[in-house]
Amino acid sequence: MFGVCHHCAGGCRAGTACADRDDRGVEQVSTVSTRQTWKSRFGDRSGYGMVLPYAIFFLVFVAYPLAFSLLLVFHRWNIVTPMEWIGLKNFSRLFQDPLFYASLWNTLVFLLLHIPAQVIVALGFALLLNGRLRGRGFFRAIYFLPVVVSGVVVTILWQQLYAYDNGLLNGMLTAIGLGRVPWLVDPHVAMPAIAVMATWKNVGIYIVLFLAGLQTIPTEVYDAASVDGASPFRQFRHITLPMLQPTMIVIVVLSTIGGFSLFIEPYVLTGGGPMQSTLSGMLYIYNQGFYFNHMGYAATLGFVYAVIILLIVLVQRRVLGKEEAA
């Protein structure tokens, strides 16, 4: 145990004598007190107090639910009765469950529709807003507005737009002589309709990310390309796209994770129908856990989906990382 000594201003063991000479050359002896040692110890450990709130938050809201979910995987539990140990039966049930495969397929279809649309639309708007556009700040705020609006409110709004009899979209189609489309009733149209709505809802945040990426490209590179006679398309192909590759990787990964979290849109618009065509993975987990009270099976679904997301993200990073390196 060490404390701060008044004479030598160093760390001396508590309870021991410390000798030093003053300005007149006279030797002064003192004992390092325990009080100095505790002050020193308190100062050294003050950092633990600063991280304590986050540590408590992590333990209560992350570590404990994760550990409890892992425990549920091996149990049958309906909240009311005590948990029953069933080993790996939840996994056996999952791999024989057709609705699990249906929800996984629907989620993958949503990702195939949603991610390319998200990247193309966000990049297009970011290029427009990065130029000399009048009212650029206003348009940036407008495009970001759906991101901050409640997902339920946005979904109800699009429910009105997709209405078969008096919806705005079908009204526009009939006005130009086309027939009405059963947006949320046809199994082949419902998931693309949800993908369009989700793209509209989330594209604002990816526009901001692309804008940040465009701001990092030095203008001198474009000036040099212009002097060499490169057309705007060649500048976009050989300068903008390669230098936006890191931003694009981030957007694809975030869109993938967000796509697997698809819940509010099918829950409010279709309830997973028609014919289970919009039953997403997250909605199926919710139904099993909070509608049928199959908590153990819902936890198993959650862990399997987490593994699938991890594998897909690793593949994406590996493939896109190779393209970036090339």
SULRASUL-V137928 format. One record per residue. N is the residue number from 1. D_LAST is the distance of its C-alpha to the last C-alpha in Angstrom with 1 decimal. Layout:
# SULRASUL-V137928
n | d_last
N | D_LAST
N | D_LAST
This chain:
# SULRASUL-V137928
n | d_last
1 | 56.9
2 | 56.5
3 | 57.6
4 | 57.5
5 | 60.4
6 | 62.4
7 | 63.2
8 | 60.2
9 | 57.7
10 | 55.7
11 | 55.2
12 | 58.5
13 | 59.5
14 | 61.7
15 | 65.4
16 | 65.3
17 | 66.9
18 | 65.0
19 | 66.7
20 | 65.8
21 | 67.9
22 | 68.5
23 | 68.8
24 | 72.4
25 | 71.3
26 | 73.0
27 | 71.3
28 | 70.4
29 | 69.8
30 | 68.4
31 | 67.1
32 | 63.7
33 | 64.5
34 | 62.9
35 | 62.5
36 | 60.1
37 | 58.1
38 | 57.7
39 | 56.5
40 | 54.0
41 | 52.9
42 | 52.8
43 | 50.6
44 | 48.1
45 | 47.8
46 | 47.7
47 | 44.0
48 | 44.6
49 | 46.7
50 | 44.0
51 | 41.6
52 | 44.4
53 | 44.2
54 | 40.6
55 | 41.3
56 | 44.2
57 | 42.1
58 | 39.4
59 | 42.1
60 | 44.1
61 | 41.5
62 | 38.5
63 | 39.5
64 | 42.9
65 | 41.8
66 | 38.9
67 | 41.3
68 | 44.0
69 | 41.6
70 | 40.7
71 | 44.4
72 | 45.0
73 | 42.7
74 | 45.4
75 | 48.3
76 | 50.1
77 | 51.1
78 | 52.5
79 | 53.1
80 | 56.9
81 | 57.6
82 | 56.4
83 | 53.2
84 | 53.5
85 | 51.4
86 | 49.9
87 | 47.2
88 | 44.2
89 | 46.1
90 | 43.9
91 | 40.9
92 | 43.0
93 | 44.0
94 | 40.5
95 | 39.2
96 | 42.2
97 | 42.1
98 | 41.2
99 | 40.8
100 | 38.0
101 | 36.0
102 | 37.0
103 | 35.9
104 | 32.5
105 | 32.1
106 | 33.2
107 | 30.7
108 | 27.8
109 | 29.1
110 | 29.3
111 | 25.7
112 | 24.5
113 | 26.7
114 | 26.3
115 | 22.7
116 | 21.5
117 | 24.7
118 | 24.2
119 | 20.8
120 | 21.9
121 | 25.3
122 | 24.3
123 | 21.6
124 | 24.3
125 | 27.0
126 | 24.9
127 | 24.2
128 | 27.9
129 | 29.0
130 | 26.8
131 | 28.6
132 | 32.2
133 | 33.8
134 | 37.5
135 | 38.2
136 | 34.6
137 | 35.8
138 | 38.1
139 | 35.4
140 | 33.1
141 | 36.0
142 | 36.9
143 | 33.5
144 | 33.4
145 | 36.9
146 | 36.3
147 | 34.2
148 | 37.3
149 | 39.8
150 | 41.0
151 | 39.2
152 | 42.6
153 | 43.8
154 | 40.7
155 | 41.2
156 | 44.9
157 | 44.2
158 | 41.9
159 | 44.5
160 | 46.9
161 | 44.4
162 | 43.9
163 | 47.6
164 | 48.9
165 | 52.2
166 | 51.9
167 | 48.2
168 | 46.7
169 | 44.0
170 | 46.6
171 | 49.0
172 | 46.5
173 | 45.9
174 | 49.7
175 | 50.2
176 | 48.2
177 | 49.9
178 | 47.4
179 | 48.3
180 | 47.6
181 | 44.7
182 | 45.4
183 | 42.3
184 | 43.0
185 | 45.3
186 | 43.3
187 | 41.1
188 | 38.5
189 | 38.4
190 | 38.9
191 | 35.4
192 | 33.6
193 | 36.3
194 | 35.5
195 | 31.7
196 | 32.7
197 | 34.9
198 | 32.4
199 | 29.8
200 | 32.5
201 | 33.5
202 | 30.1
203 | 28.2
204 | 29.7
205 | 27.9
206 | 24.5
207 | 25.5
208 | 26.3
209 | 22.9
210 | 21.2
211 | 23.8
212 | 23.0
213 | 19.3
214 | 20.4
215 | 22.9
216 | 20.3
217 | 18.8
218 | 20.9
219 | 23.2
220 | 23.1
221 | 19.6
222 | 21.2
223 | 24.3
224 | 22.5
225 | 20.8
226 | 24.3
227 | 25.9
228 | 23.6
229 | 24.8
230 | 21.7
231 | 23.1
232 | 22.7
233 | 20.7
234 | 18.2
235 | 18.1
236 | 17.4
237 | 14.7
238 | 12.8
239 | 14.1
240 | 15.4
241 | 13.0
242 | 9.8
243 | 12.3
244 | 13.9
245 | 11.1
246 | 12.9
247 | 16.1
248 | 15.2
249 | 14.4
250 | 17.8
251 | 19.5
252 | 18.5
253 | 19.6
254 | 22.8
255 | 23.5
256 | 23.3
257 | 25.7
258 | 27.9
259 | 28.0
260 | 29.4
261 | 32.0
262 | 33.3
263 | 37.1
264 | 39.2
265 | 38.3
266 | 39.4
267 | 42.2
268 | 43.8
269 | 43.1
270 | 43.6
271 | 44.4
272 | 41.9
273 | 43.5
274 | 44.3
275 | 44.3
276 | 41.8
277 | 39.1
278 | 38.0
279 | 38.7
280 | 35.6
281 | 35.0
282 | 36.2
283 | 39.3
284 | 40.1
285 | 40.0
286 | 42.3
287 | 44.7
288 | 45.0
289 | 45.5
290 | 47.6
291 | 49.2
292 | 50.1
293 | 50.1
294 | 48.1
295 | 46.5
296 | 45.4
297 | 43.7
298 | 42.0
299 | 40.7
300 | 39.4
301 | 37.6
302 | 36.0
303 | 34.7
304 | 33.3
305 | 31.6
306 | 30.2
307 | 28.7
308 | 27.2
309 | 25.6
310 | 24.2
311 | 22.7
312 | 21.2
313 | 19.7
314 | 18.2
315 | 16.6
316 | 15.3
317 | 13.8
318 | 12.3
319 | 10.8
320 | 9.8
321 | 8.6
322 | 6.1
323 | 5.0
324 | 5.4
325 | 3.8
326 | 0.0
